[in-house]
Amino acid sequence: MAKELAKTYDPKEVEDRTYKFWLDGNFFHAVIDEEKKPFTIVIPPPNITGQLHMGHALDNTLQDILIRFKRMQGYDTLWLPGTDHASIATEAKIVEKMREEGVSKEDIGREEFLKRAWEWKKQYGGRIIEQLKKMGSSCDWERERFTLDEGCNKAVNEVFVRLYEKGLIYRGERIINWCPHCKTSISDAEVEYEEQAGHFWHLRYPFKDGSGYLELATTRPETLLGDTAVAVNPGDERYKNVIGKTIVLPLVGREIPVVADDYVEMDFGTGVVKITPAHDPNDFEVGLRHNLPVINVMTDDAKIVSDYPKYAGMDRYEARKAIVADLEKEGALVRVEDYTHNVGTCYRCSSTVEPRISKQWFVKMKPLATPAIDAVKNGETKFVPQRFEKVYFHWLENIRDWCISRQLWWGHRIPAWYCADCGEITVAKTEPGACKHCGSKNITQDPDTLDTWFSSALWPFSTLGWPEETADFKHYYPTNTLVTGYDIIPFWVMRMMFSGIEQTGQVPFDTVLIHGLVRDSQGRKMSKSLGNGVDPLEVIDTYGADALRFSLATGNSPGNDMRYIPERVEASRNFANKIWNAARFLLMNLESTDEMPLPKELSLEDKWILSKYNDLVAEVTDNLEKYELGLAIQKLYDFIWDIFCDWYIEIAKSRLSMEKELADSARSVLIYVFSGLLKLLHPFMPFITEEIWQSLPHSGKSIMVSDWPIYDEKLNFPTESEEFERIMQAIRAIRNRRAEMNVPPSKKAKVFVVSESEEVFRLGAPYICKLAFASSVEVSATADGLDVADAIQVVTDYATIYIPLADLVDFEAELKRLQKDMEKTLVDKEFFEKKLNNPGFLAKAPEKLVSEQREQLQKVLAKIELLENSINNIKSKM
């Protein structure tokens, strides 16, 4: 049964009610149907610490558009939702809250801390899920997952053990990126580089034998405390006689060697570099090659260690100042040079990252990276746009081993146990109870947790039940489209790729749809510091979710950043109102709620609108298949606003008041096209389309499970459509000319159409009368015999149109208007002439002002001439 529509569209009233209707109807839930082709999207899991921002809004709008489109196409669709435990961010939030209570992690212990963490997750973790629902996200909420849930933990342990047994996970001392604020290691992908102003401190390192010194430069003089060598290039002729000599380290007095290594660039600086294996990744490699000692000089929070009493406990920057001052006193500081360089910062807290030697767990990346590179090169997975393959390849081709251990408590605990008796490591999927090497029960689990991205990397298959061969995994894996931002290609996309290939033998998805960032109206990145962030929930509260979704999809092209422009959301709301008003018009003219077949006899305008609609179906479907969502929505907007509402509805109005047969044929075409348009629009604006569709004649329970429109060759009328376009072109031309002349619609005028397409324009005469405000239309092949001497001429591609001037202009009224304008202009003339004939004004006024006044007078005189000509012209016609 159709329902009535309210006078105005109220998103607040419609959206919550409609979403509840969808949930109650179980329309989002996927039920395995082997007869249907599956289409799966796994949501990029938002952090449980997160609140919905514009990036989420865009990301989830794009996913929902695709899943609704595929659902209506008849696919067995699954959009699997979930959230990420976000180790660093979540732990930081809980620690901060505990600090307010005056307690630390160490005070309460691991078990109590994790209890608090799970309580925090329970309280806040579902917040962003509820916010996603406000967007209209049609996820299968019954399958919602969490990266730290029992199933994901089982998958994580399975993968860890498999990789360890293959020798692809190992524990060792390496230089890692250390965040002194978060007090944990972070991976290369988690380091963000920013340009910072710094200095080069040029230093002298003396030879032990007193024969001189070597000069070198450093940007981090505080690491001098850990220097264990000085290096030069073996091919550098300047230094070949000093290789093997001993240097005495300033301030410290440590004796260190001069080594030769190809790593040193001869043409950079002096060609001499200090080597600090514990605090620089390149120096660490040099140290391995030359068997150098590794001396760590900093604590976890980047303070100097107790081995150097004068600087012990000082923050690294405080120590830098003290060390530079002491170097100057010692005569070891040559000069200080300003220098701008890229500095690594933590992506979570923006603290400067400290390269640090540490015993950590690593994944050996080269063997895993190669198949992931090949899978994209051979087309198993494609990037849209393709240019983002370069980012993917760059990371994988230059990848270092991945440090996966984190010094945190919230996360997947590393499934490794250390034996206090034999010193061996037992790695197991479940708690072993005893050392597998010696049988001792005196074993302790590694206190560290895994990098959050380790579990996120398994998301496409762990969420479907892997490592078990579940029905969901067998049916919905591999997934289809991954929708994500270009900023997490190295964090997440490449890791899912190599994990999926390694663990399942298949790529995790066939397409990666990359979108850009949502920037503010000035093109700036939205950030807390700029205060330019926009809360999607506030936008939804003001304009509705459909308006926000529509504005995010409009103008969106894969891979490109977009600007959030408030006026665009307002325009989207206006578009929603236009659709609503069109629906109300249709409903007011319906005599029955029964579905109506298309009439057998179609008028010219019917064939035109059906043909145009048919083409639209093909184009929008093609755009969506190619991920050209912005193009698809723009075509829908143009068609609905211009072709359907402004043209077809206006044409159909007169037929609706005619005899029943003509009125019914108009109704059936209106309903057919409008219902189809609602379906095409549904993925973009799900709420309003559902509400209107329920009020129209329809079959089925919801528009979201109705059939997607398909191109119908029987509705292809190219000849009639082209003929009607000729008529429309004539109508537009007449209306434009009337608008230029300020002729109101109420003033009707004769229209003479001269065209070789006489038959077409005779058929079009009623439309020209109605839509171009013609009192009558006369059509002929030539202008011979037509009284068009005093007519306005309008030319189109297919016709020359004449409109008698007398029909358009009320000569008496126009004469009065021109004469009144002349009186005002003569007053202006007198004003400027009086001013410019005043010697006092000419003597005192600035030259620029005098020049401007003269220009104004010339404009007034030119206007008087035009008005005189127009007045004389009007008088000659009266």
Secondary structure, 3 states (H helix, E strand, C coil): CCCCCCCCCCHHHHHHHHHHHHHHCCCCCCCCCCCCCEEEEECCCCECCCCCCHHHHHHHHHHHHHHHHHHHCCCEEEEECEEECCHHHHHHHHHHHHHHHCCCHHHHHHHHHHHHHHHHHHHHCCHHHHHHHHCCCCCCHHHCEECCCHHHHHHHHHHHHHHHHCCCEEEEEEEEEEECCCCEEECHHHEEEEEEEEEEEEEEEEECCCCCEEEEEECCHHHHHHCCEEEECCCCHHHCCCCCCEEECCCCCCEEEEEECCCCCCCCCCCEEEECCCCCHHHHHHHHHHCCCCCCCECCCCEECCCCCCCCCCEHHHHHHHHHHHHHHHCCEEEEEEEEEEEEEECCCCCECEEEEEEEEEECCHHHHHHHHHHHHCCCCEEECHHHHHHHHHHHHCCCCEECEECCCCCCECCEEEECCCCCEEECCCCCCCCCCCCCCCEEECCCEECHHHHHCCHHHHCCCCCCCCHHHHHHCCEEEEEEEHHHHHHHHHHHHHHHHHHHCCCCEEEEEEECCEECCCCCECCCCCCCCCCHHHHHHHHCHHHHHHHHHCCCCCCCCEECCHHHHHHHHHHHHHHHHHHHHHHHCCCCCCCCCCCCCCCHHHHHHHHHHHHHHHHHHHHHHCCCHHHHHHHHHHHHHHHHHHHHHHHHHHHHCCCHHHHHHHHHHHHHHHHHHHHHHCCCCHHHHHHHHHHCCCCCCCHHHCCCCCCCHHHCCHHHHHHHHHHHHHHHHHHHHHHHCCCCCCCCEEEEEECCCHHHHHHHHHHHHHHCCEEEEEEECCCCCCCCCCEEEEECCCCEEEEEHHHHCCHHHHHHHHHHHHHHHHHHHHHHHHHHCCHHHHHHCCHHHHHHHHHHHHHHHHHHHHHHHHHHHHHHHC
